[in-house]
Amino acid sequence: MATVCEKLELDHKGVVIYGPRQSGKTILSKEIIARFGLKTLEINGDRTNYIDLISSRDLNKIKLFLSDYQMLFVDEAQRIPEIGINLKIILDNFPDLKVLVTGSSSLDLASKISEPLTGRTWTYRLFPISFLELSTTMSKIELLDNLEERLVYGSYPEIFSYNSFRQKQEYLQNVLDAYLYRDMVEFGDIKNSAKIKSLLKLIAFQVGSEVSLTELGNTLEISKDTVARYIDLLEKSYVIFRVKGFNRNLRKEVSKMDKIYFYDLGIRNILIDNLKSLSDRNDAGQLWENFLIIERMKRMAYRQTPASFYFWRTHTGAELDCVEEKDGGLCGFEFKWGKKIAKAPDSWGVSYPDSNFKCVNSENFLDFIL
């Protein structure tokens, strides 16, 4: 929050916060607004109030509209027609107005905000609660005790307020039914949302494995191109994200297929109707891999440390779960559930002699994600 406030305070630019629905963007924005204490006009894209005015390109109307305010907050902006163009007009003509925007999907924002607002906004991503955030109020022992909850029920802020299994199950099911597909169906022109749900379920079972679009298409009886389009929409809606294969040697390294992970494991698990404890399930390794990658991404994003993430596999079978490229350097990681230890494949050291390697398991994972 401090970084966003600094940008709003010092720059004549707006701030756009992307992230999944239910990840806390509105609550964070309200805290930012309260910290500034300015007279603020709040517009919610899910409601009809002020939509016509904020969608107008008439500068005189906009001036009458905003003249009494010091701050503008637009929530769920992707649902407002031509919002990018109109925010550009506002930022160009109201240099003293602080503008804060949120969006739960980059479907419309990507085309209607990003391009018109190039150079006019700072962009941030808000994820479900991270272990990095939890570490500010929890001890190491408390974090370790909290691990299974996060692997099974995920990290949406509201999930922390529920105690019973039934409450958590109902909440996750409601998120899945009421929010997850909403923007995709509306902005992605999806005529058969059942296919999207079936696709997501198939992906959920393949976490940690390379995903074949052709196989998914054959199973769902849709084309490979349609599968690719649906996956792109799911990614832009912050439901899943893709990790590509690391490839510097085309003859040896495999890179044609991606791995796909979930932003939140609670959503992944409710999709396959499995909220069992870790001792009663056979996919702990998959959950562990997904958890570590997304938590590492959160860490890098919140600490403003740019990094790129890949997996690595060769045609001979050597592989690493994660390759992190940062500041021109490479580090390979192998993820092991429990206390298992792994060594780097010999071919990794031969191919990339200046790289580093680390095995991340349940005994040292906090160093990796904090």
Secondary structure in CASP SS format (residue, H / E / C, confidence):
PFRMAT SS
TARGET T0000
AUTHOR 0000-0000-0000
METHOD secondary structure of the structure
MODEL  1
M C 1.00
A H 1.00
T H 1.00
V H 1.00
C H 1.00
E H 1.00
K H 1.00
L H 1.00
E H 1.00
L H 1.00
D C 1.00
H C 1.00
K C 1.00
G E 1.00
V E 1.00
V E 1.00
I E 1.00
Y E 1.00
G C 1.00
P C 1.00
R C 1.00
Q C 1.00
S C 1.00
G C 1.00
K H 1.00
T H 1.00
I H 1.00
L H 1.00
S H 1.00
K H 1.00
E H 1.00
I H 1.00
I H 1.00
A H 1.00
R H 1.00
F H 1.00
G C 1.00
L C 1.00
K C 1.00
T E 1.00
L E 1.00
E E 1.00
I E 1.00
N E 1.00
G C 1.00
D C 1.00
R C 1.00
T C 1.00
N C 1.00
Y C 1.00
I H 1.00
D H 1.00
L H 1.00
I H 1.00
S C 1.00
S C 1.00
R C 1.00
D C 1.00
L H 1.00
N H 1.00
K H 1.00
I H 1.00
K H 1.00
L H 1.00
F H 1.00
L H 1.00
S C 1.00
D C 1.00
Y C 1.00
Q C 1.00
M E 1.00
L E 1.00
F E 1.00
V E 1.00
D E 1.00
E C 1.00
A H 1.00
Q H 1.00
R H 1.00
I C 1.00
P C 1.00
E C 1.00
I H 1.00
G H 1.00
I H 1.00
N H 1.00
L H 1.00
K H 1.00
I H 1.00
I H 1.00
L H 1.00
D H 1.00
N H 1.00
F C 1.00
P C 1.00
D C 1.00
L C 1.00
K E 1.00
V E 1.00
L E 1.00
V E 1.00
T E 1.00
G E 1.00
S C 1.00
S C 1.00
S H 1.00
L H 1.00
D H 1.00
L H 1.00
A H 1.00
S H 1.00
K H 1.00
I H 1.00
S H 1.00
E C 1.00
P C 1.00
L C 1.00
T C 1.00
G C 1.00
R C 1.00
T E 1.00
W E 1.00
T E 1.00
Y E 1.00
R E 1.00
L C 1.00
F C 1.00
P C 1.00
I C 1.00
S C 1.00
F H 1.00
L H 1.00
E H 1.00
L H 1.00
S C 1.00
T C 1.00
T C 1.00
M C 1.00
S C 1.00
K H 1.00
I H 1.00
E H 1.00
L H 1.00
L H 1.00
D H 1.00
N H 1.00
L H 1.00
E H 1.00
E H 1.00
R H 1.00
L H 1.00
V H 1.00
Y H 1.00
G C 1.00
S C 1.00
Y C 1.00
P H 1.00
E H 1.00
I H 1.00
F H 1.00
S H 1.00
Y C 1.00
N C 1.00
S C 1.00
F H 1.00
R H 1.00
Q H 1.00
K H 1.00
Q H 1.00
E H 1.00
Y H 1.00
L H 1.00
Q H 1.00
N H 1.00
V H 1.00
L H 1.00
D H 1.00
A H 1.00
Y C 1.00
L C 1.00
Y C 1.00
R H 1.00
D H 1.00
M H 1.00
V H 1.00
E H 1.00
F H 1.00
G C 1.00
D C 1.00
I C 1.00
K C 1.00
N C 1.00
S H 1.00
A H 1.00
K H 1.00
I H 1.00
K H 1.00
S H 1.00
L H 1.00
L H 1.00
K H 1.00
L H 1.00
I H 1.00
A H 1.00
F H 1.00
Q C 1.00
V C 1.00
G C 1.00
S C 1.00
E E 1.00
V E 1.00
S C 1.00
L H 1.00
T H 1.00
E H 1.00
L H 1.00
G H 1.00
N H 1.00
T H 1.00
L H 1.00
E C 1.00
I C 1.00
S C 1.00
K H 1.00
D H 1.00
T H 1.00
V H 1.00
A H 1.00
R H 1.00
Y H 1.00
I H 1.00
D H 1.00
L H 1.00
L H 1.00
E H 1.00
K H 1.00
S C 1.00
Y C 1.00
V C 1.00
I E 1.00
F E 1.00
R E 1.00
V E 1.00
K E 1.00
G E 1.00
F C 1.00
N C 1.00
R C 1.00
N C 1.00
L C 1.00
R C 1.00
K C 1.00
E E 1.00
V C 1.00
S C 1.00
K C 1.00
M C 1.00
D E 1.00
K E 1.00
I E 1.00
Y E 1.00
F E 1.00
Y C 1.00
D C 1.00
L H 1.00
G H 1.00
I H 1.00
R H 1.00
N H 1.00
I H 1.00
L H 1.00
I C 1.00
D C 1.00
N C 1.00
L C 1.00
K C 1.00
S C 1.00
L H 1.00
S H 1.00
D H 1.00
R C 1.00
N C 1.00
D C 1.00
A H 1.00
G H 1.00
Q H 1.00
L H 1.00
W H 1.00
E H 1.00
N H 1.00
F H 1.00
L H 1.00
I H 1.00
I H 1.00
E H 1.00
R H 1.00
M H 1.00
K H 1.00
R H 1.00
M H 1.00
A H 1.00
Y H 1.00
R C 1.00
Q C 1.00
T C 1.00
P C 1.00
A C 1.00
S E 1.00
F E 1.00
Y E 1.00
F E 1.00
W E 1.00
R E 1.00
T E 1.00
H C 1.00
T C 1.00
G C 1.00
A C 1.00
E E 1.00
L E 1.00
D E 1.00
C E 1.00
V E 1.00
E E 1.00
E E 1.00
K E 1.00
D C 1.00
G C 1.00
G E 1.00
L E 1.00
C E 1.00
G E 1.00
F E 1.00
E E 1.00
F E 1.00
K C 1.00
W C 1.00
G C 1.00
K C 1.00
K C 1.00
I C 1.00
A C 1.00
K C 1.00
A C 1.00
P C 1.00
D H 1.00
S H 1.00
W H 1.00
G H 1.00
V H 1.00
S H 1.00
Y C 1.00
P C 1.00
D C 1.00
S C 1.00
N E 1.00
F E 1.00
K E 1.00
C E 1.00
V E 1.00
N C 1.00
S C 1.00
E C 1.00
N C 1.00
F H 1.00
L H 1.00
D H 1.00
F H 1.00
I H 1.00
L C 1.00
END
